[in-house]
Structure formats: structure tokens, C-alpha cells
Amino acid sequence: MRMETQVFLPSIKKRLEYMVSKGYFSEEPVLASGDSDMLEYTNFHYLLGYCRNYHKLKKEGAIPGKPALSEVLDIVRMDTQVSSLIYNYLRQAEQALRTAWVHVFCDERSPFEYLNPDAYYSTNQNKTGETLTRDMMRHILRYREPYVRERIEKWWKSCSRDPHTRLEHLEDWGDIEELRKKMQRELPLWSVVDSFSMGVLSRAVSQSILVAAEESVDIEKMMLYKKTAEYMGINHKHFEGRLKSLTTLRNRVAHGSRLWMMPTTDTSAKPKIFKKDLREADRKGMLVSFANVALLQGNARRQREAWDAIKALVEQNQSYCVGVGSQKIFEKQR
């Protein structure tokens, strides 16, 4: 079946007429000045994602009252405000995670072992210690922090077969083995940990171990992610899932993606410390992901402060609150 090709709608009037034709609103909305600006400078396809889901919730009775474009635009504005607030706490969660892992790794192993493949458990063929340390090395070589960069460039010139080769373009592990050894002797983990992306950091936290794994050893008892979770005041049981959820949400926020009425892909468990507030929350809703960010702040005081701030903002707009999963909106569809 051939899909309908939409015609580009350059004018605000044409866009309003299109929304009425789709049944989102019964008549052409009257716009305030701020609404006109928002319609003009917001990608119309992006806005339609809100309109479609708003229309759906209205039909289901989850949002009361007559449909109004102004209410949709208020939801979009709230999504922007929530994204900005969440981004602040995402950064704090990342720093708390980096700090906790550095503390645990350096306490249990040498701070210079982070590029040693044997420091990480190979979960499968695609997630080996060798693969992880190569990715870590690439991130470090792209790092622009002067303390690290100046030393690496100096060492590279002293040991390179081709001093003109840019560090970012190195792909052959053998070519940089000598450089790697120098880095491990003179650059401790805490000096390079901020070069790792959230994805690489999460893998390092999840795969790092106390000692080289042996078949006779219970590997679960050797995993450092448990001690990292403990350092952050979190039960380790769902810790790896929480890191995946954090990474996914971070990417959505960083790219300005819609959060409202968007089911989560990496769903984290509901944090028990916010159990009362999340009793009716949809497990697949963004509200649970927001709570996960609050949980990863590092200690109980910061956890509570983050959650109170997020919850207070979300609850300022009841329609927005519903759409991020304060009640069942996705689970009942299955």
C-alpha cells in the first residue's frame, strides 16, 4: 500500500487548516502573538507529534475539556522546560557516576590499569575487554583537555613511526601500543575519565572487575559495578539497566527530542525511594526515567532535591503530567 506523501505547508494558515482537516481541532484556532511565533519557528512535523498524541488522549478522556491548540503549545513549552531541568540533573548524574567509578576502580585496582583489557569482563564476543579498551583509547586520543593532550602529543612524537599522523585517525592498535603503555604509566584514570562518552563509561562500569576472571571464580562477586552502585547509595540489582536508561534519556534530551507521550526504550525499575509518588506511574512513561535520573545524583540529599524539583515542574501542567506517565497510558495498550 502506497503511503500518502504530505505537501510542504509554508504558511501558518495552511498549517492550521491541515490540523483542522485531521480532526485535531473543530475549528481554525485563534492565535496569540506568542503562539504565532512558536508555530513559525517550530518544525511543523515535530509539532504534529504533539498534536496527534494530544488528540489521542482527548479521545480517551485522559485530558478533559475542549481541544485547544494553545494547550498543545503549552505542553511543548513545558517539554522544553523539563528538558532543560533534566539536562542539569543528567550532567550531575554523569559526574556522580564518573566520580564513583574512579573511586571504586582506583581503590580496588591500580589507577593506571584502566587500559588493561584484563581489568574488564568479556560478556560476549562483541563486548570484550579488548574492544572496550580500544574504544576508551580512541576517546582519550580525541580529548582536548590540555593536561592530557599536551602529554599525549609529546609522547606520540617521541615514539611514532609517522609523526604527522593525526591521533584521531589512528585505528591500528599495534601502532599505538607504546603510546598506550606510556599513558598507563603517567596518566591516571581520574585525568582521562571525562573523555569517555556516556556509552563507553557505562560499559566500563558494567564490565570492570576486581581481578582477572577465572573459571572457578564467581564472576558476579568480582564485578565493580556493584561497589560503584553502593558508593552512590543505590541497590546494585537494577544498576546496569539504570545506566542504559540514563544514556538513552541523555541522548533524547541532547537532541531536543520529544519527551511527552514518548514510551521509553530502555525502561528502568521504579526507584523505591520515590515509590509513593510513582505508585500509579506508567512503567514505560518518561516520569520513571526522570525519577531514575534523580536516583543517580550521588547521595540521598541530592536525590530528594532533584526529584522534588522535577516533580514540582512536571505537575505545573496536568496535561503534561499525564503525558509523561503519571498514570497508565502505555501499559494498558498492550
PLY file of the C-alpha trace (Angstrom):
ply
format ascii 1.0
element vertex 334
property float x
property float y
property float z
element edge 333
property int vertex1
property int vertex2
end_header
0.00 0.00 0.00
1.43 3.36 -1.03
1.86 5.84 1.80
0.43 9.34 1.39
3.04 11.98 0.58
2.47 15.18 2.55
2.82 18.55 0.83
5.07 21.13 2.47
2.95 23.74 4.24
4.91 27.01 4.36
2.28 29.31 5.87
0.77 29.29 9.35
-2.73 29.45 7.86
-2.12 26.30 5.79
-0.81 24.51 8.85
-3.85 25.45 10.90
-6.15 24.29 8.11
-4.28 20.97 7.97
-4.72 20.39 11.73
-8.44 21.09 11.43
-8.69 18.72 8.44
-7.10 15.95 10.52
-9.72 16.44 13.23
-7.31 17.66 15.87
-9.41 20.79 16.35
-13.03 21.52 15.38
-12.30 25.00 14.02
-9.31 27.07 13.00
-7.61 28.21 16.22
-7.20 31.87 17.11
-3.56 32.52 17.89
-1.94 34.80 20.44
1.28 36.55 19.37
3.49 34.07 21.21
1.65 31.16 19.62
2.20 32.58 16.14
5.94 32.83 16.76
6.05 29.28 18.04
4.20 27.94 15.01
6.51 29.81 12.66
9.75 28.69 14.27
8.89 25.12 15.22
9.26 22.30 12.71
5.67 21.51 11.80
6.25 17.75 11.70
7.70 17.95 15.23
4.62 19.86 16.39
2.28 17.33 14.80
3.76 14.65 17.06
2.31 16.57 19.99
-1.00 17.23 18.22
-1.57 13.56 17.33
-0.88 12.37 20.85
-2.91 15.21 22.38
-5.85 14.23 20.15
-5.46 10.61 21.23
-5.53 11.47 24.94
-8.54 13.73 24.42
-10.47 10.94 22.71
-9.61 8.56 25.54
-10.74 11.10 28.14
-7.32 11.26 29.79
-7.26 15.04 29.27
-10.59 16.80 29.94
-12.02 19.82 28.16
-12.36 21.08 24.60
-9.26 20.59 22.39
-7.23 23.79 22.05
-4.03 24.47 20.13
-2.91 26.84 22.89
-2.93 23.87 25.29
-0.77 21.83 22.89
1.72 24.69 22.60
1.84 24.98 26.39
2.70 21.27 26.51
5.53 21.85 24.01
6.82 24.75 26.13
6.66 22.59 29.24
8.57 19.84 27.45
11.33 22.36 26.74
11.43 23.50 30.37
11.50 19.93 31.67
14.26 19.01 29.19
16.37 21.92 30.41
15.91 20.94 34.05
16.53 17.25 33.34
19.71 18.10 31.43
21.12 19.77 34.53
20.48 16.64 36.58
21.75 14.39 33.80
25.09 16.21 33.98
25.17 15.85 37.75
24.34 12.15 37.47
27.15 11.64 34.94
29.66 13.37 37.20
28.46 11.36 40.19
28.89 8.16 38.17
32.37 9.10 36.93
33.44 10.03 40.45
32.05 6.84 41.98
33.64 4.56 39.40
37.04 6.28 39.64
36.91 5.94 43.43
36.00 2.25 43.30
38.35 1.32 40.46
41.34 3.09 42.00
40.56 1.66 45.41
40.34 -1.92 44.13
42.93 -1.77 41.32
45.75 0.48 40.20
44.61 3.86 38.78
46.86 3.08 35.79
45.17 -0.21 34.83
42.17 1.26 33.05
43.55 0.43 29.57
44.37 -3.13 30.56
41.88 -5.48 28.84
42.18 -7.91 31.75
40.58 -5.30 34.02
37.24 -5.93 32.29
35.00 -8.94 31.97
34.18 -10.04 28.43
30.42 -10.58 28.38
30.35 -11.83 24.78
32.31 -11.69 21.54
31.25 -8.11 20.88
31.80 -6.87 24.44
35.34 -7.94 25.27
37.88 -6.16 27.42
39.96 -5.64 24.29
37.10 -3.95 22.42
36.28 -1.73 25.36
39.85 -0.57 25.97
40.28 0.26 22.29
37.18 2.42 22.42
38.46 4.08 25.60
41.79 4.74 23.89
40.08 6.38 20.92
38.13 8.68 23.21
41.28 9.67 25.08
43.08 10.42 21.81
40.28 12.81 20.84
40.31 14.52 24.24
41.14 18.23 24.17
41.92 18.82 27.83
45.41 20.48 27.73
46.85 18.46 30.63
46.16 15.22 28.73
46.52 16.45 25.17
49.94 18.06 25.58
51.41 14.93 27.13
49.96 12.60 24.52
51.23 14.74 21.63
54.68 14.87 23.18
54.82 11.10 23.68
53.43 10.41 20.23
56.17 12.48 18.58
58.79 10.56 20.51
57.55 7.09 19.55
55.64 7.49 16.28
56.72 5.94 13.02
54.90 8.79 11.31
54.86 11.96 13.46
52.48 13.65 11.01
49.70 11.11 11.57
46.81 12.72 13.44
45.94 10.95 16.66
42.22 10.98 15.83
42.83 8.85 12.73
44.64 6.00 14.44
42.83 2.70 14.04
45.64 0.14 14.27
46.04 -0.90 17.90
49.58 -2.09 17.20
50.67 1.35 16.05
49.89 2.89 19.41
50.88 0.12 21.80
53.94 2.04 23.01
51.86 5.17 23.46
49.27 3.20 25.42
51.97 1.96 27.80
53.20 5.50 28.38
49.67 6.69 29.08
49.12 3.93 31.61
52.33 4.81 33.40
51.74 8.55 33.63
48.03 9.35 33.13
45.87 8.06 36.00
42.24 7.21 35.43
40.91 10.40 37.03
42.74 12.53 34.46
41.03 10.88 31.46
37.67 9.62 32.72
35.87 12.74 31.46
36.92 11.91 27.89
34.67 8.85 27.83
31.21 9.13 26.31
28.31 8.03 28.48
28.09 4.83 26.46
31.76 3.94 26.93
31.63 4.93 30.59
28.60 2.71 31.20
30.36 -0.24 29.56
33.49 0.35 31.64
31.46 0.50 34.85
29.48 -2.62 33.93
32.47 -4.73 32.81
35.25 -3.76 35.25
36.27 -6.46 37.70
38.37 -6.93 40.83
40.86 -9.38 39.35
41.29 -11.30 36.10
38.36 -13.70 35.86
38.97 -17.43 36.23
36.51 -20.20 35.51
36.45 -21.27 39.14
35.60 -17.76 40.37
32.03 -16.49 40.72
32.34 -13.55 38.34
29.31 -11.78 39.80
31.17 -11.33 43.07
34.06 -9.67 41.21
32.07 -7.05 39.29
32.91 -3.48 40.29
29.56 -2.06 39.21
28.14 -3.39 42.49
30.60 -1.34 44.54
30.02 1.64 42.26
26.28 1.45 42.90
26.92 1.10 46.63
29.15 4.19 46.58
26.25 6.12 45.02
23.80 4.82 47.61
21.89 2.63 45.12
20.93 -1.03 45.16
23.06 -2.76 42.51
20.23 -5.07 41.41
18.98 -2.81 38.59
22.10 -0.68 38.22
23.06 -1.70 34.69
19.51 -1.07 33.49
19.57 2.34 35.15
22.72 3.26 33.26
21.10 2.28 29.96
18.05 4.38 30.80
20.26 7.33 31.74
22.19 7.11 28.48
19.05 6.87 26.34
17.37 9.81 28.06
20.54 11.86 27.82
20.61 11.35 24.05
16.95 12.31 23.68
17.39 15.48 25.71
20.63 16.44 23.96
18.94 16.13 20.55
15.84 18.09 21.56
13.56 15.10 21.05
10.01 14.99 22.34
9.67 13.54 25.84
5.92 13.94 26.25
3.93 10.86 25.17
7.12 9.04 24.25
7.41 5.50 25.67
10.84 4.59 26.96
13.03 2.10 25.10
15.38 1.25 27.99
12.97 1.09 30.87
14.42 1.33 34.36
12.84 -0.04 37.51
10.83 2.42 39.59
13.12 3.76 42.35
11.81 2.56 45.69
12.65 5.83 47.44
10.05 7.54 45.21
7.59 4.66 45.45
4.76 6.77 46.84
4.96 9.31 44.02
5.26 6.64 41.34
2.55 4.27 42.57
0.25 4.99 39.62
3.00 5.85 37.12
3.23 4.05 33.81
6.30 1.83 33.78
7.03 2.87 30.18
6.43 6.57 30.79
9.15 9.20 30.93
8.31 10.05 34.54
10.01 6.84 35.68
13.09 7.77 33.61
13.09 11.21 35.24
12.98 9.53 38.65
15.91 7.33 37.60
17.96 10.48 36.87
17.13 11.79 40.35
18.17 8.47 41.89
21.62 8.67 40.25
22.56 12.02 41.81
25.05 10.50 44.25
23.53 10.74 47.73
20.16 10.89 49.49
20.03 14.67 49.82
20.75 15.29 46.14
18.33 12.53 45.13
15.48 14.14 47.06
16.30 17.67 45.87
16.40 16.57 42.24
13.15 14.60 42.41
11.28 17.36 44.24
12.35 19.91 41.62
11.44 17.63 38.67
8.10 16.61 40.17
7.15 20.20 41.01
7.82 21.37 37.46
6.03 18.46 35.78
2.94 18.95 37.95
2.56 22.58 36.90
0.80 21.34 33.76
-1.62 18.49 34.38
-1.90 17.57 30.70
1.86 17.35 30.50
1.97 15.30 33.69
-0.44 12.75 32.22
1.59 12.50 29.01
4.84 11.61 30.76
3.15 8.73 32.52
1.83 9.89 35.88
-0.94 7.37 35.14
-1.21 4.33 32.88
-1.09 5.46 29.23
1.17 2.90 27.51
0.85 -0.26 29.61
-2.92 -0.53 29.05
-2.40 -0.54 25.28
-0.66 -3.94 25.28
0 1
1 2
2 3
3 4
4 5
5 6
6 7
7 8
8 9
9 10
10 11
11 12
12 13
13 14
14 15
15 16
16 17
17 18
18 19
19 20
20 21
21 22
22 23
23 24
24 25
25 26
26 27
27 28
28 29
29 30
30 31
31 32
32 33
33 34
34 35
35 36
36 37
37 38
38 39
39 40
40 41
41 42
42 43
43 44
44 45
45 46
46 47
47 48
48 49
49 50
50 51
51 52
52 53
53 54
54 55
55 56
56 57
57 58
58 59
59 60
60 61
61 62
62 63
63 64
64 65
65 66
66 67
67 68
68 69
69 70
70 71
71 72
72 73
73 74
74 75
75 76
76 77
77 78
78 79
79 80
80 81
81 82
82 83
83 84
84 85
85 86
86 87
87 88
88 89
89 90
90 91
91 92
92 93
93 94
94 95
95 96
96 97
97 98
98 99
99 100
100 101
101 102
102 103
103 104
104 105
105 106
106 107
107 108
108 109
109 110
110 111
111 112
112 113
113 114
114 115
115 116
116 117
117 118
118 119
119 120
120 121
121 122
122 123
123 124
124 125
125 126
126 127
127 128
128 129
129 130
130 131
131 132
132 133
133 134
134 135
135 136
136 137
137 138
138 139
139 140
140 141
141 142
142 143
143 144
144 145
145 146
146 147
147 148
148 149
149 150
150 151
151 152
152 153
153 154
154 155
155 156
156 157
157 158
158 159
159 160
160 161
161 162
162 163
163 164
164 165
165 166
166 167
167 168
168 169
169 170
170 171
171 172
172 173
173 174
174 175
175 176
176 177
177 178
178 179
179 180
180 181
181 182
182 183
183 184
184 185
185 186
186 187
187 188
188 189
189 190
190 191
191 192
192 193
193 194
194 195
195 196
196 197
197 198
198 199
199 200
200 201
201 202
202 203
203 204
204 205
205 206
206 207
207 208
208 209
209 210
210 211
211 212
212 213
213 214
214 215
215 216
216 217
217 218
218 219
219 220
220 221
221 222
222 223
223 224
224 225
225 226
226 227
227 228
228 229
229 230
230 231
231 232
232 233
233 234
234 235
235 236
236 237
237 238
238 239
239 240
240 241
241 242
242 243
243 244
244 245
245 246
246 247
247 248
248 249
249 250
250 251
251 252
252 253
253 254
254 255
255 256
256 257
257 258
258 259
259 260
260 261
261 262
262 263
263 264
264 265
265 266
266 267
267 268
268 269
269 270
270 271
271 272
272 273
273 274
274 275
275 276
276 277
277 278
278 279
279 280
280 281
281 282
282 283
283 284
284 285
285 286
286 287
287 288
288 289
289 290
290 291
291 292
292 293
293 294
294 295
295 296
296 297
297 298
298 299
299 300
300 301
301 302
302 303
303 304
304 305
305 306
306 307
307 308
308 309
309 310
310 311
311 312
312 313
313 314
314 315
315 316
316 317
317 318
318 319
319 320
320 321
321 322
322 323
323 324
324 325
325 326
326 327
327 328
328 329
329 330
330 331
331 332
332 333
